[in-house]
């Protein structure tokens, strides 16, 4: 039988890894959204100016 | 060269972008080294068995949760006294990572507590004050997000950070001030370490990895915040072109 201690270790490190992975995904998504917003607003302003 | 010029978002944005891969790479490398030390080289604890290996993620995350809050409080002071725009942005950029570290330290503490104390949670001074720290982070994020004017949001958040900073010494000294279930400080500047050298090395390397990760994440996030706030300026518009 597996040592139950390894289950607790897996719970601890698994949670930490999942948290960090989610944060990294959110960081990239936020940056893409920010860049897209800048590009969109710039495009709208240029369209208005025309 | 005037170092204060990097207090301007326009100058800081490219600098942060250049630093992110270095800090991110260092974090990954140190985490691998720390985990090898923690799981391969460090011996099994004679009392706790294997489960003590949670220390290599629990202690670094707990230290970072406290330290990030102190750094945010420093930025809060700069926001209120110097009215430096970048300080408010940096505090906002650090908050989610600080909350994450607090959550990781609470969760890893709970799964360590179950096999060693026989319980997931007790309303012990150290655990409760760390839970309050998590709520302070979440409260800060909620507060600054709720206020539409970013600079007003920064100032309101700064006040909350400065009021909440009193919780940090409470967390740190809780194990001395009160009779708690939580063990005393793992490492002290004034006393010799009580753990094996490899265990200590693994913990310190993992702490360094957590530092590097935090810096990389905060710099990455602050770049997005700068883009969001300065999106009407010419230099940001040129970036999206």
Interface residues (C-beta under 8 A of the other chain):
Chain A: X3 X4 X5 X6 X8 X9 X11 X12 X13 X15 X16 X19 X20 X23 X24 X26 X27 X30 X31 X33 X34 X35 X37 X38 X39 X41 X42
Chain B: X49 X50 X51 X53 X54 X57 X58 X61 X96 X97 X100 X103 X104 X107 X108 X111 X112 X114 X115 X213 X217 X220 X221 X223 X224 X227 X228 X231 X232 X236 X237 X239 X240 X241
